[in-house]
Amino acid sequence: MKATVLLLSLSLAACAHGGAGNGADDQSDDVGLHKAMSIGKVITLNELQPEIDKDLSVRLYQVPMMDQDCFVETHGVCQYEFYVAVSTFDEYPQVNVYKLATKGELAEIAWVSDDRLDYVELDVTLNRYTSEAMRNNKALDSAATRLRLKLSPTAMEEVVR
């Protein structure tokens, strides 16, 4: 009886704290998703390049990172972090959200033609810092990173090119 009460108490405690295994990474991802939905800019990528058939719905969420200090004598957005939401067009769609490891400012994005079902490749160019940060602080590195994003409802691969 005591073991049952103890097990029930632990189960309820785990539920009250968001479930077992809810580590710091899960909580930081939740915060990032909350920011993406509340202050992030949504870019519906399916509207780009209408001549390419798209098997997935893909949205990019651009979220300002407010904890950085690259401006001289003022504050501003130095970089953005990005989330990619992917879903199929089925009656019961498969959905997923991925966080990009690379941060910066979106400079260019293009679809790569591919005939695979429920699979997308995107070429993305990100500037290391925002154009506002670069104008304010001439000492910042103006490097850009080119990525190939390989997306499906079950996986994302971020390849630096």
LOZA-28157 format. One record per residue: residue number from 1; x, y, z of N, C-alpha, C, O, CB in turn. Coordinates in steps of 0.05 Angstrom, whole numbers. Glycine has a CB too. Example, Ala and Ser with C-alpha at 12.3 -4.5 7.8 and 13.67 -1.06 7.14 Angstrom:
# residues 2
+-----+--------+--------+--------+--------+--------+--------+--------+--------+--------+--------+--------+--------+--------+--------+--------+
| num |    n.x |    n.y |    n.z |   ca.x |   ca.y |   ca.z |    c.x |    c.y |    c.z |    o.x |    o.y |    o.z |   cb.x |   cb.y |   cb.z |
+-----+--------+--------+--------+--------+--------+--------+--------+--------+--------+--------+--------+--------+--------+--------+--------+
|   1 |    264 |   -114 |    156 |    246 |    -90 |    156 |    264 |    -66 |    156 |    285 |    -66 |    169 |    226 |    -89 |    181 |
|   2 |    257 |    -45 |    142 |    273 |    -21 |    143 |    258 |      1 |    157 |    268 |     23 |    161 |    282 |    -12 |    114 |
+-----+--------+--------+--------+--------+--------+--------+--------+--------+--------+--------+--------+--------+--------+--------+--------+
//
This chain:
# residues 161
+-----+--------+--------+--------+--------+--------+--------+--------+--------+--------+--------+--------+--------+--------+--------+--------+
| num |    n.x |    n.y |    n.z |   ca.x |   ca.y |   ca.z |    c.x |    c.y |    c.z |    o.x |    o.y |    o.z |   cb.x |   cb.y |   cb.z |
+-----+--------+--------+--------+--------+--------+--------+--------+--------+--------+--------+--------+--------+--------+--------+--------+
|   1 |     17 |    -24 |      0 |      0 |      0 |      0 |     17 |     25 |      0 |     12 |     44 |    -15 |    -19 |      0 |     24 |
|   2 |     38 |     25 |     18 |     56 |     48 |     19 |     70 |     52 |     -8 |     74 |     75 |    -17 |     77 |     45 |     41 |
|   3 |     78 |     31 |    -21 |     92 |     33 |    -46 |     73 |     45 |    -68 |     82 |     61 |    -84 |    102 |      5 |    -56 |
|   4 |     47 |     37 |    -67 |     28 |     48 |    -86 |     24 |     78 |    -82 |     24 |     93 |   -101 |      1 |     33 |    -84 |
|   5 |     22 |     87 |    -57 |     19 |    115 |    -50 |     43 |    130 |    -59 |     41 |    152 |    -70 |     13 |    119 |    -20 |
|   6 |     67 |    119 |    -54 |     92 |    132 |    -61 |     94 |    135 |    -91 |    101 |    156 |   -102 |    116 |    117 |    -50 |
|   7 |     87 |    114 |   -106 |     88 |    114 |   -135 |     68 |    135 |   -146 |     75 |    150 |   -165 |     82 |     87 |   -146 |
|   8 |     44 |    136 |   -135 |     24 |    155 |   -144 |     33 |    183 |   -138 |     29 |    201 |   -155 |     -3 |    149 |   -130 |
|   9 |     46 |    188 |   -115 |     56 |    215 |   -108 |     77 |    224 |   -127 |     78 |    247 |   -136 |     66 |    215 |    -80 |
|  10 |     96 |    206 |   -134 |    117 |    212 |   -152 |    106 |    218 |   -180 |    116 |    236 |   -194 |    138 |    190 |   -154 |
|  11 |     87 |    203 |   -189 |     74 |    207 |   -215 |     61 |    234 |   -216 |     64 |    249 |   -236 |     54 |    185 |   -221 |
|  12 |     46 |    242 |   -195 |     33 |    268 |   -195 |     54 |    290 |   -194 |     49 |    311 |   -206 |     15 |    269 |   -171 |
|  13 |     75 |    286 |   -179 |     96 |    307 |   -178 |    109 |    311 |   -205 |    115 |    333 |   -214 |    118 |    299 |   -157 |
|  14 |    114 |    289 |   -219 |    125 |    290 |   -246 |    106 |    305 |   -265 |    115 |    321 |   -282 |    132 |    262 |   -257 |
|  15 |     80 |    299 |   -263 |     61 |    313 |   -280 |     60 |    343 |   -274 |     57 |    359 |   -292 |     33 |    301 |   -277 |
|  16 |     62 |    350 |   -249 |     61 |    378 |   -241 |     84 |    394 |   -251 |     83 |    418 |   -255 |     59 |    380 |   -210 |
|  17 |    107 |    380 |   -256 |    131 |    394 |   -266 |    135 |    389 |   -296 |    158 |    392 |   -306 |    155 |    384 |   -251 |
|  18 |    114 |    382 |   -311 |    117 |    379 |   -340 |    125 |    351 |   -349 |    131 |    348 |   -372 |    137 |    399 |   -350 |
|  19 |    125 |    332 |   -331 |    131 |    304 |   -339 |    159 |    297 |   -333 |    177 |    314 |   -331 |    125 |    301 |   -369 |
|  20 |    164 |    271 |   -331 |    191 |    261 |   -325 |    208 |    266 |   -349 |    199 |    265 |   -372 |    190 |    231 |   -318 |
|  21 |    234 |    271 |   -344 |    253 |    275 |   -365 |    252 |    303 |   -378 |    264 |    307 |   -399 |    248 |    255 |   -387 |
|  22 |    239 |    321 |   -365 |    238 |    348 |   -375 |    262 |    364 |   -366 |    261 |    378 |   -346 |    211 |    363 |   -367 |
|  23 |    284 |    362 |   -381 |    309 |    374 |   -373 |    311 |    403 |   -381 |    292 |    414 |   -392 |    332 |    358 |   -385 |
|  24 |    334 |    415 |   -376 |    339 |    443 |   -382 |    336 |    448 |   -412 |    326 |    469 |   -420 |    366 |    452 |   -372 |
|  25 |    345 |    430 |   -429 |    343 |    434 |   -458 |    314 |    435 |   -467 |    307 |    452 |   -483 |    357 |    412 |   -473 |
|  26 |    297 |    418 |   -455 |    269 |    419 |   -462 |    257 |    445 |   -454 |    241 |    457 |   -470 |    254 |    396 |   -448 |
|  27 |    263 |    455 |   -431 |    252 |    481 |   -422 |    262 |    504 |   -439 |    246 |    522 |   -445 |    260 |    486 |   -393 |
|  28 |    288 |    504 |   -447 |    298 |    526 |   -464 |    285 |    524 |   -491 |    280 |    545 |   -503 |    328 |    524 |   -466 |
|  29 |    280 |    500 |   -502 |    266 |    498 |   -527 |    237 |    508 |   -525 |    227 |    521 |   -543 |    266 |    469 |   -537 |
|  30 |    224 |    503 |   -502 |    197 |    513 |   -498 |    197 |    544 |   -498 |    180 |    556 |   -510 |    186 |    503 |   -471 |
|  31 |    217 |    556 |   -484 |    219 |    585 |   -484 |    224 |    596 |   -512 |    211 |    616 |   -520 |    242 |    594 |   -465 |
|  32 |    241 |    583 |   -527 |    246 |    591 |   -555 |    221 |    589 |   -572 |    216 |    607 |   -588 |    268 |    575 |   -567 |
|  33 |    206 |    568 |   -569 |    181 |    565 |   -584 |    160 |    586 |   -576 |    146 |    596 |   -593 |    170 |    537 |   -580 |
|  34 |    159 |    592 |   -550 |    141 |    613 |   -541 |    149 |    640 |   -554 |    131 |    655 |   -562 |    141 |    615 |   -510 |
|  35 |    174 |    646 |   -554 |    183 |    670 |   -567 |    177 |    670 |   -597 |    169 |    691 |   -608 |    214 |    674 |   -562 |
|  36 |    182 |    648 |   -610 |    176 |    646 |   -638 |    147 |    652 |   -644 |    141 |    665 |   -664 |    184 |    618 |   -649 |
|  37 |    129 |    641 |   -628 |    101 |    645 |   -633 |     91 |    673 |   -625 |     72 |    683 |   -636 |     85 |    624 |   -618 |
|  38 |    104 |    686 |   -605 |     94 |    711 |   -596 |    108 |    735 |   -609 |     95 |    755 |   -615 |     97 |    713 |   -566 |
|  39 |    135 |    734 |   -613 |    149 |    757 |   -624 |    164 |    751 |   -650 |    176 |    769 |   -661 |    168 |    769 |   -604 |
|  40 |    163 |    726 |   -658 |    178 |    718 |   -682 |    164 |    727 |   -708 |    139 |    730 |   -709 |    182 |    689 |   -683 |
|  41 |    179 |    731 |   -728 |    169 |    737 |   -755 |    165 |    711 |   -769 |    183 |    694 |   -770 |    188 |    757 |   -771 |
|  42 |    141 |    707 |   -781 |    135 |    682 |   -795 |    139 |    687 |   -825 |    129 |    706 |   -836 |    106 |    673 |   -789 |
|  43 |    155 |    669 |   -837 |    159 |    670 |   -866 |    148 |    644 |   -878 |    159 |    622 |   -872 |    190 |    674 |   -873 |
|  44 |    127 |    646 |   -894 |    115 |    622 |   -906 |    131 |    616 |   -931 |    128 |    629 |   -952 |     84 |    627 |   -912 |
|  45 |    147 |    596 |   -930 |    166 |    590 |   -951 |    153 |    578 |   -976 |    164 |    579 |   -998 |    187 |    571 |   -942 |
|  46 |    129 |    567 |   -973 |    115 |    555 |   -996 |    107 |    576 |  -1017 |    102 |    570 |  -1040 |     91 |    540 |   -987 |
|  47 |    106 |    601 |  -1008 |     99 |    623 |  -1027 |    122 |    630 |  -1045 |    118 |    644 |  -1065 |     89 |    647 |  -1011 |
|  48 |    146 |    622 |  -1038 |    170 |    628 |  -1054 |    172 |    609 |  -1078 |    165 |    585 |  -1075 |    195 |    628 |  -1037 |
|  49 |    181 |    618 |  -1100 |    186 |    602 |  -1124 |    162 |    584 |  -1131 |    164 |    559 |  -1128 |    211 |    585 |  -1120 |
|  50 |    139 |    596 |  -1139 |    115 |    580 |  -1145 |    119 |    559 |  -1167 |    102 |    541 |  -1169 |     93 |    598 |  -1152 |
|  51 |    139 |    562 |  -1183 |    144 |    542 |  -1205 |    153 |    515 |  -1195 |    153 |    496 |  -1210 |    164 |    553 |  -1225 |
|  52 |    162 |    514 |  -1170 |    172 |    488 |  -1158 |    149 |    476 |  -1142 |    137 |    488 |  -1124 |    197 |    493 |  -1140 |
|  53 |    143 |    450 |  -1148 |    123 |    435 |  -1133 |    133 |    429 |  -1105 |    157 |    422 |  -1102 |    115 |    409 |  -1147 |
|  54 |    116 |    433 |  -1085 |    125 |    429 |  -1057 |    107 |    408 |  -1044 |     83 |    410 |  -1044 |    123 |    456 |  -1042 |
|  55 |    121 |    388 |  -1033 |    107 |    366 |  -1019 |    101 |    371 |   -990 |     86 |    357 |   -978 |    123 |    341 |  -1022 |
|  56 |    114 |    392 |   -979 |    110 |    398 |   -951 |    103 |    427 |   -947 |    110 |    444 |   -963 |    136 |    391 |   -935 |
|  57 |     89 |    433 |   -926 |     85 |    460 |   -917 |    109 |    468 |   -899 |    114 |    454 |   -880 |     57 |    464 |   -902 |
|  58 |    123 |    490 |   -906 |    146 |    497 |   -891 |    144 |    527 |   -883 |    140 |    544 |   -900 |    172 |    492 |   -907 |
|  59 |    147 |    532 |   -857 |    147 |    559 |   -847 |    172 |    563 |   -831 |    181 |    546 |   -816 |    122 |    565 |   -829 |
|  60 |    184 |    587 |   -834 |    208 |    595 |   -820 |    200 |    616 |   -799 |    188 |    636 |   -806 |    230 |    605 |   -839 |
|  61 |    208 |    612 |   -774 |    203 |    632 |   -753 |    230 |    645 |   -746 |    249 |    631 |   -738 |    190 |    618 |   -728 |
|  62 |    231 |    671 |   -749 |    255 |    686 |   -743 |    251 |    700 |   -716 |    233 |    717 |   -714 |    262 |    707 |   -766 |
|  63 |    267 |    694 |   -696 |    263 |    704 |   -669 |    287 |    721 |   -661 |    310 |    711 |   -662 |    259 |    680 |   -649 |
|  64 |    283 |    746 |   -653 |    305 |    762 |   -644 |    318 |    752 |   -618 |    304 |    744 |   -600 |    296 |    791 |   -640 |
|  65 |    344 |    752 |   -618 |    359 |    744 |   -594 |    365 |    770 |   -578 |    380 |    787 |   -587 |    386 |    728 |   -601 |
|  66 |    353 |    772 |   -555 |    354 |    797 |   -540 |    377 |    798 |   -519 |    381 |    818 |   -506 |    328 |    802 |   -526 |
|  67 |    392 |    776 |   -516 |    412 |    774 |   -495 |    441 |    779 |   -506 |    460 |    772 |   -492 |    411 |    747 |   -483 |
|  68 |    443 |    792 |   -529 |    470 |    796 |   -540 |    477 |    826 |   -538 |    460 |    843 |   -536 |    471 |    787 |   -569 |
|  69 |    503 |    831 |   -540 |    514 |    858 |   -536 |    534 |    864 |   -558 |    558 |    861 |   -554 |    526 |    862 |   -508 |
|  70 |    524 |    872 |   -582 |    543 |    879 |   -604 |    541 |    908 |   -612 |    556 |    917 |   -629 |    537 |    860 |   -627 |
|  71 |    521 |    922 |   -602 |    517 |    950 |   -609 |    535 |    968 |   -592 |    541 |    962 |   -569 |    488 |    958 |   -606 |
|  72 |    544 |    990 |   -604 |    560 |   1010 |   -589 |    541 |   1031 |   -577 |    526 |   1044 |   -592 |    581 |   1023 |   -609 |
|  73 |    542 |   1034 |   -551 |    527 |   1054 |   -536 |    497 |   1053 |   -539 |    484 |   1073 |   -534 |    537 |   1081 |   -544 |
|  74 |    486 |   1031 |   -548 |    457 |   1028 |   -550 |    451 |    998 |   -551 |    469 |    982 |   -548 |    447 |   1043 |   -576 |
|  75 |    426 |    992 |   -554 |    417 |    964 |   -555 |    402 |    959 |   -581 |    390 |    977 |   -592 |    400 |    957 |   -530 |
|  76 |    404 |    934 |   -590 |    390 |    926 |   -614 |    392 |    896 |   -618 |    405 |    882 |   -602 |    400 |    941 |   -638 |
|  77 |    380 |    886 |   -640 |    382 |    858 |   -646 |    407 |    852 |   -661 |    411 |    862 |   -684 |    357 |    849 |   -662 |
|  78 |    424 |    836 |   -649 |    450 |    828 |   -663 |    445 |    805 |   -682 |    456 |    805 |   -704 |    471 |    821 |   -642 |
|  79 |    430 |    785 |   -673 |    425 |    761 |   -689 |    397 |    751 |   -684 |    383 |    759 |   -665 |    446 |    739 |   -682 |
|  80 |    388 |    734 |   -701 |    363 |    719 |   -698 |    369 |    690 |   -696 |    389 |    680 |   -706 |    343 |    725 |   -722 |
|  81 |    351 |    676 |   -681 |    351 |    647 |   -682 |    327 |    638 |   -699 |    308 |    653 |   -701 |    351 |    634 |   -653 |
|  82 |    328 |    614 |   -709 |    308 |    605 |   -728 |    296 |    578 |   -721 |    310 |    560 |   -712 |    320 |    604 |   -756 |
|  83 |    270 |    576 |   -725 |    255 |    551 |   -722 |    242 |    546 |   -749 |    232 |    564 |   -762 |    234 |    553 |   -699 |
|  84 |    241 |    520 |   -757 |    228 |    512 |   -782 |    206 |    493 |   -774 |    210 |    472 |   -762 |    249 |    499 |   -801 |
|  85 |    181 |    500 |   -783 |    158 |    483 |   -778 |    152 |    469 |   -805 |    150 |    482 |   -826 |    133 |    500 |   -768 |
|  86 |    149 |    443 |   -803 |    145 |    426 |   -827 |    120 |    410 |   -823 |    115 |    399 |   -801 |    170 |    408 |   -833 |
|  87 |    103 |    408 |   -843 |     80 |    390 |   -842 |     73 |    379 |   -870 |     77 |    393 |   -890 |     56 |    405 |   -829 |
|  88 |     61 |    356 |   -870 |     52 |    344 |   -895 |     24 |    356 |   -901 |     12 |    369 |   -884 |     50 |    313 |   -892 |
|  89 |     14 |    351 |   -925 |    -12 |    360 |   -933 |    -33 |    339 |   -930 |    -54 |    341 |   -943 |    -10 |    370 |   -962 |
|  90 |    -29 |    319 |   -914 |    -47 |    297 |   -911 |    -72 |    305 |   -895 |    -73 |    326 |   -883 |    -33 |    273 |   -898 |
|  91 |    -92 |    287 |   -894 |   -115 |    291 |   -878 |   -108 |    292 |   -848 |   -119 |    308 |   -833 |   -136 |    269 |   -883 |
|  92 |    -89 |    275 |   -841 |    -78 |    275 |   -813 |    -48 |    281 |   -816 |    -31 |    262 |   -817 |    -83 |    247 |   -798 |
|  93 |    -41 |    306 |   -818 |    -13 |    313 |   -825 |      7 |    306 |   -804 |      2 |    307 |   -780 |    -11 |    343 |   -831 |
|  94 |     31 |    298 |   -814 |     54 |    295 |   -796 |     66 |    322 |   -793 |     69 |    337 |   -813 |     75 |    273 |   -808 |
|  95 |     73 |    330 |   -769 |     84 |    356 |   -764 |    109 |    354 |   -747 |    112 |    335 |   -731 |     63 |    374 |   -750 |
|  96 |    126 |    374 |   -749 |    150 |    376 |   -732 |    161 |    404 |   -733 |    156 |    419 |   -752 |    171 |    356 |   -741 |
|  97 |    175 |    412 |   -712 |    189 |    437 |   -711 |    218 |    432 |   -704 |    224 |    417 |   -686 |    175 |    456 |   -689 |
|  98 |    236 |    445 |   -719 |    264 |    442 |   -715 |    277 |    469 |   -709 |    268 |    490 |   -720 |    277 |    429 |   -740 |
|  99 |    297 |    469 |   -693 |    312 |    493 |   -687 |    339 |    492 |   -702 |    354 |    473 |   -700 |    317 |    497 |   -656 |
| 100 |    345 |    514 |   -717 |    370 |    515 |   -731 |    393 |    521 |   -712 |    389 |    536 |   -693 |    369 |    536 |   -754 |
| 101 |    416 |    509 |   -716 |    439 |    514 |   -700 |    452 |    541 |   -707 |    463 |    554 |   -690 |    459 |    491 |   -702 |
| 102 |    450 |    548 |   -732 |    463 |    572 |   -742 |    445 |    596 |   -737 |    421 |    595 |   -740 |    469 |    570 |   -772 |
| 103 |    457 |    618 |   -727 |    443 |    642 |   -721 |    453 |    665 |   -739 |    475 |    663 |   -750 |    446 |    650 |   -691 |
| 104 |    437 |    686 |   -742 |    445 |    709 |   -758 |    421 |    723 |   -768 |    400 |    725 |   -755 |    463 |    700 |   -781 |
| 105 |    423 |    734 |   -792 |    401 |    748 |   -806 |    397 |    735 |   -833 |    416 |    731 |   -848 |    407 |    779 |   -808 |
| 106 |    372 |    729 |   -839 |    366 |    716 |   -865 |    373 |    735 |   -888 |    363 |    757 |   -889 |    336 |    708 |   -866 |
| 107 |    389 |    726 |   -906 |    397 |    741 |   -930 |    383 |    731 |   -955 |    374 |    746 |   -972 |    427 |    741 |   -934 |
| 108 |    381 |    704 |   -957 |    370 |    692 |   -981 |    361 |    664 |   -975 |    372 |    650 |   -958 |    391 |    692 |  -1004 |
| 109 |    339 |    656 |   -989 |    330 |    628 |   -986 |    318 |    619 |  -1013 |    305 |    635 |  -1026 |    308 |    626 |   -963 |
| 110 |    324 |    594 |  -1020 |    315 |    584 |  -1046 |    308 |    554 |  -1043 |    323 |    539 |  -1029 |    336 |    589 |  -1068 |
| 111 |    287 |    546 |  -1056 |    279 |    518 |  -1057 |    298 |    503 |  -1077 |    305 |    514 |  -1097 |    250 |    514 |  -1065 |
| 112 |    304 |    479 |  -1070 |    320 |    461 |  -1088 |    300 |    441 |  -1099 |    286 |    427 |  -1084 |    344 |    447 |  -1074 |
| 113 |    298 |    439 |  -1125 |    279 |    420 |  -1137 |    286 |    392 |  -1130 |    309 |    383 |  -1133 |    279 |    424 |  -1168 |
| 114 |    266 |    377 |  -1121 |    271 |    349 |  -1112 |    244 |    334 |  -1115 |    223 |    345 |  -1107 |    281 |    348 |  -1082 |
| 115 |    245 |    310 |  -1125 |    221 |    294 |  -1130 |    213 |    275 |  -1108 |    193 |    261 |  -1110 |    224 |    279 |  -1156 |
| 116 |    229 |    274 |  -1086 |    222 |    255 |  -1065 |    197 |    264 |  -1050 |    192 |    288 |  -1046 |    246 |    254 |  -1045 |
| 117 |    182 |    244 |  -1041 |    157 |    249 |  -1027 |    162 |    258 |   -998 |    179 |    247 |   -985 |    139 |    224 |  -1027 |
| 118 |    148 |    278 |   -989 |    150 |    289 |   -962 |    179 |    296 |   -954 |    188 |    289 |   -933 |    139 |    269 |   -942 |
| 119 |    193 |    309 |   -973 |    221 |    316 |   -969 |    226 |    342 |   -983 |    216 |    347 |  -1005 |    240 |    294 |   -979 |
| 120 |    242 |    360 |   -970 |    248 |    386 |   -981 |    277 |    393 |   -976 |    288 |    386 |   -955 |    229 |    408 |   -969 |
| 121 |    290 |    406 |   -996 |    316 |    418 |   -991 |    314 |    447 |   -997 |    302 |    456 |  -1017 |    338 |    404 |  -1009 |
| 122 |    327 |    463 |   -980 |    328 |    492 |   -983 |    357 |    502 |   -981 |    372 |    492 |   -964 |    311 |    505 |   -961 |
| 123 |    364 |    520 |   -998 |    390 |    534 |   -996 |    385 |    560 |   -981 |    368 |    576 |   -989 |    403 |    539 |  -1024 |
| 124 |    399 |    564 |   -959 |    395 |    587 |   -942 |    422 |    602 |   -938 |    442 |    589 |   -934 |    383 |    579 |   -914 |
| 125 |    421 |    628 |   -940 |    445 |    644 |   -933 |    438 |    662 |   -910 |    418 |    677 |   -910 |    454 |    661 |   -958 |
| 126 |    454 |    660 |   -889 |    450 |    677 |   -865 |    475 |    694 |   -861 |    498 |    685 |   -861 |    445 |    659 |   -840 |
| 127 |    470 |    720 |   -857 |    492 |    738 |   -849 |    496 |    734 |   -819 |    477 |    729 |   -805 |    485 |    768 |   -856 |
| 128 |    521 |    736 |   -810 |    527 |    731 |   -782 |    513 |    751 |   -764 |    503 |    743 |   -743 |    557 |    733 |   -778 |
| 129 |    512 |    777 |   -772 |    498 |    797 |   -756 |    477 |    812 |   -772 |    478 |    811 |   -797 |    519 |    817 |   -745 |
| 130 |    459 |    825 |   -759 |    438 |    840 |   -772 |    450 |    864 |   -786 |    472 |    874 |   -778 |    416 |    849 |   -753 |
| 131 |    436 |    874 |   -806 |    446 |    898 |   -820 |    447 |    922 |   -802 |    465 |    939 |   -805 |    429 |    904 |   -845 |
| 132 |    428 |    924 |   -783 |    429 |    946 |   -763 |    453 |    944 |   -745 |    466 |    965 |   -740 |    403 |    945 |   -746 |
| 133 |    460 |    920 |   -737 |    484 |    917 |   -720 |    509 |    924 |   -735 |    528 |    936 |   -724 |    486 |    888 |   -709 |
| 134 |    510 |    916 |   -761 |    534 |    922 |   -777 |    537 |    952 |   -782 |    560 |    962 |   -782 |    532 |    907 |   -804 |
| 135 |    515 |    966 |   -786 |    516 |    995 |   -789 |    526 |   1009 |   -763 |    540 |   1029 |   -764 |    489 |   1007 |   -797 |
| 136 |    517 |    998 |   -740 |    524 |   1010 |   -714 |    552 |   1004 |   -706 |    566 |   1022 |   -695 |    505 |   1001 |   -693 |
| 137 |    562 |    980 |   -711 |    588 |    972 |   -701 |    604 |    961 |   -725 |    601 |    938 |   -733 |    585 |    950 |   -679 |
| 138 |    622 |    978 |   -735 |    638 |    971 |   -759 |    659 |    949 |   -753 |    670 |    938 |   -772 |    653 |    996 |   -769 |
| 139 |    664 |    943 |   -727 |    683 |    922 |   -720 |    672 |    894 |   -723 |    687 |    874 |   -721 |    693 |    927 |   -692 |
| 140 |    646 |    891 |   -727 |    634 |    864 |   -729 |    642 |    851 |   -755 |    645 |    863 |   -776 |    603 |    866 |   -728 |
| 141 |    645 |    824 |   -754 |    651 |    808 |   -777 |    627 |    806 |   -796 |    605 |    798 |   -787 |    661 |    780 |   -768 |
| 142 |    631 |    811 |   -821 |    608 |    811 |   -840 |    605 |    785 |   -854 |    593 |    784 |   -876 |    612 |    833 |   -860 |
| 143 |    616 |    763 |   -843 |    615 |    737 |   -857 |    586 |    727 |   -860 |    568 |    734 |   -843 |    631 |    717 |   -841 |
| 144 |    582 |    712 |   -881 |    556 |    699 |   -885 |    560 |    669 |   -885 |    582 |    659 |   -892 |    544 |    709 |   -912 |
| 145 |    540 |    654 |   -878 |    540 |    625 |   -877 |    520 |    615 |   -897 |    496 |    623 |   -896 |    536 |    614 |   -848 |
| 146 |    528 |    596 |   -914 |    510 |    583 |   -933 |    503 |    556 |   -922 |    521 |    540 |   -915 |    522 |    581 |   -961 |
| 147 |    477 |    550 |   -921 |    467 |    524 |   -911 |    451 |    510 |   -932 |    439 |    523 |   -949 |    451 |    529 |   -885 |
| 148 |    450 |    484 |   -929 |    430 |    468 |   -944 |    414 |    454 |   -922 |    424 |    438 |   -907 |    444 |    447 |   -964 |
| 149 |    388 |    461 |   -921 |    370 |    448 |   -902 |    356 |    425 |   -916 |    344 |    428 |   -937 |    349 |    468 |   -891 |
| 150 |    358 |    401 |   -904 |    344 |    377 |   -914 |    322 |    370 |   -894 |    328 |    363 |   -871 |    365 |    353 |   -918 |
| 151 |    297 |    373 |   -903 |    275 |    372 |   -884 |    255 |    350 |   -892 |    249 |    345 |   -915 |    261 |    398 |   -883 |
| 152 |    245 |    337 |   -871 |    222 |    319 |   -874 |    207 |    321 |   -848 |    216 |    333 |   -829 |    231 |    289 |   -880 |
| 153 |    183 |    309 |   -846 |    169 |    310 |   -821 |    183 |    295 |   -798 |    176 |    298 |   -774 |    141 |    299 |   -824 |
| 154 |    202 |    278 |   -804 |    215 |    262 |   -784 |    244 |    270 |   -778 |    256 |    261 |   -758 |    215 |    234 |   -791 |
| 155 |    256 |    288 |   -795 |    284 |    294 |   -791 |    291 |    320 |   -804 |    279 |    329 |   -824 |    302 |    272 |   -801 |
| 156 |    312 |    333 |   -794 |    324 |    356 |   -806 |    354 |    353 |   -806 |    366 |    346 |   -785 |    315 |    383 |   -793 |
| 157 |    367 |    360 |   -828 |    396 |    360 |   -829 |    404 |    388 |   -838 |    393 |    398 |   -858 |    408 |    338 |   -849 |
| 158 |    422 |    401 |   -823 |    432 |    428 |   -829 |    461 |    425 |   -838 |    478 |    420 |   -822 |    429 |    447 |   -804 |
| 159 |    466 |    428 |   -864 |    492 |    424 |   -875 |    504 |    452 |   -882 |    493 |    466 |   -898 |    491 |    406 |   -900 |
| 160 |    527 |    458 |   -870 |    541 |    483 |   -877 |    556 |    478 |   -903 |    571 |    458 |   -905 |    561 |    492 |   -854 |
| 161 |    553 |    496 |   -922 |    565 |    493 |   -949 |    588 |    511 |   -953 |    601 |    511 |   -974 |    545 |    497 |   -971 |
+-----+--------+--------+--------+--------+--------+--------+--------+--------+--------+--------+--------+--------+--------+--------+--------+
//
